[in-house]
């Protein structure tokens, strides 16, 4: 996605994040409050926060341990890093008051649903890496990534290395 295209999406993204989502949260809280009463709604929000904090702590510890195990066994920790990122984002969503973002946060943190979001995250990041690689090291569109060394048209200064 080009920088200009990204900038066109930014106002919409900010509107959704700072206007639409809070209005949706307020609406859902009011609806829940009308259905079960205000005190039960407050209690449910508090309980939701406590259970979410406990789950994030547990899953964050598991993700950290899995990352350490992967690094100690010298294998690429792609899955473990994705899980850690999802737990971090899910935990952040769980810290916000409301039911909608808490539900999304629980989906990101819960170990049963996390693999689905991990696949979505790796697919998105994989497409972004592919776009970055096709732009080349200088960031110019149309150039492909290449190995070390000059290509035709590059300026080359010949010399030798002198060690003292």
Steps between C-alpha positions, in 0.01 A plus 500: 500500500647836403548779752228707333254214512586435863440866586151483346409216738641676805205739560254212469705286737522782754126564472423135564747475789403819681133552407329188367645245744434707815143569383449130435640416846269752667201364307578140599555596866165682504325202340655258748413737785138512390487122473664402830509823700773757562662332803522165328648672196768667712571170673521323164746763371716460811489122479580518130807710579621266775456186292666673203798608712541147635480349150747749354745432782473124449520508121773765501710278725438204268592704192819624669600146601432371147715781358786416737475129413508576127805724539681248719439226243627737228191485283325802347240630749245623245199332663610605847552864399159510333340351811676756720381785280143371502501461879637854532236650272225288656609606848489864397147455369400325822620800701253730327160519666216355298373173364576519127876553524515257792343232281755568225781504755387165641499353151859617448619370837302177531723207389222329303428797272851648484622272215236649267621852573863384477433378146336833412794691649765294320311527169479878538864537602607262225330717240662813649847339490443398139409858409806634684729248330377591152572867565867427560744633753469859380121493520455568129199331339580254226835390639530153640704401800846378406805360664820687581713647226460758228248480222536657157477876533632517857809709573787279614813630667785253471750477781669274746476447873813592692531360853745657742 
